Amino acid sequence: MERCISRLCNRLDRKRYSPTVISFSSIGSADHWITTEGVERVGLGFGGGNNPKLIIRLAKELRDRKIDVAHSHNWGSLLETSIATRLSKTNHVHSERGTVLNHLGAPEWKVRLRAHLATAALRRTNQVLTVANHTADVLRRYCPRVSNRIKVIGNGVDPILSNDGADLRERFGVKPDEILVGSVSRLVDVKNLHCLIDAMNKATRQSPKLKLAIVGEGPNRTALESAVQEYRLSEKVIFAGMQERPDAWFDAFDVFVNCSISEGISQALLESLSKGIPSVVTDVGDHGMIVRSPVPSGIVVPSRDHEMMAEGLVRLASDEDERVQLGKAALEKYNQQFTIEAMVENHSRVYRSVVNGKLTPC
């Protein structure tokens, strides 16, 4: 999410917009990703949980800074921003980017309560945005009374221009004739990287030249490393950890993989498209639609099915011509649908419509 916000702030037209990033806690990684001048960053210094003082402080910031449009992101900021914008009389746009209302794994009563609260808050927004059609469908199911104000604006990413792949492969001991499968994600339950390790255990028996690089960090790393040791895959799996420039890894990958059990649209998948990398992805969110149509750019497998994922990896590892063909389709999809310019322009149109009074709350 922070990367999406940073990209948007970096590319908005400064002749028309003056963006400010307000974090309920601290700016954190967003500060590093904001690379253009003129973007104010404000950390409010509050921790987790609902806090009336946070709402009052946020309303004051919006009022004092004369913010025209407050754009909140995901369930974690919706309620507080909804109240603060009412207090400060600020326009409000809200985006749901992934797991709607943080429903994954939550008890049904909690999801229903959140849906009730979210409906009340979203009816007061000027516009509700989602990054994926699947996310929009889930939101309509939970909050049907706001269906008419939901708009889908797909994520956009900058093209991957790095040419450091050969150096990375050499540094981590990946031979030129080996097929490097790459995952770029947080090491958390929803990414289901245990399924990927299981798939690699099966796939490497049929395709010994397969290797896996997991780029990212998270609480599941120790358990994943234990699984790799148990399967005796230490020479086949690279834990690259948190990288200052994860984009450089895409130049090293032969195949991109995403094995999430819940997703809107993976940023890493879009980045792999921009580099022309074929993919194996689970059929969650909009991934199936993106990879399958209008022409295939990879292989789609059922979520949580490590055997089907292994089959997909083996298939691409054994057929260079298919990898090349799928990679060309991936790059074409990126250029047609997922550029950063298209994403920024679509958001800009929403902001202009809100400020001009064309999009108003209920």
TAVENTA-V806327 format. One record per helix or strand of 2 or more residues. SS is the DSSP state (H for helix, E for strand). FROM is the first residue (numbers start at 1). TO is the last residue. Records with the same first field share a line. If there is no record, write none. Layout:
# TAVENTA-V806327
SS=FROM-TO + FROM-TO
This chain:
# TAVENTA-V806327
H=2-11 + 29-33 + 52-64 + 75-88 + 100-102 + 108-122 + 133-142 + 144-149 + 165-171 + 189-191 + 193-206 + 221-230 + 246-251 + 267-274 + 287-292 + 306-317 + 320-337 + 340-355
E=20-23 + 40-43 + 69-73 + 91-96 + 127-130 + 150-152 + 179-184 + 210-215 + 237-241 + 255-258 + 278-282 + 298-301
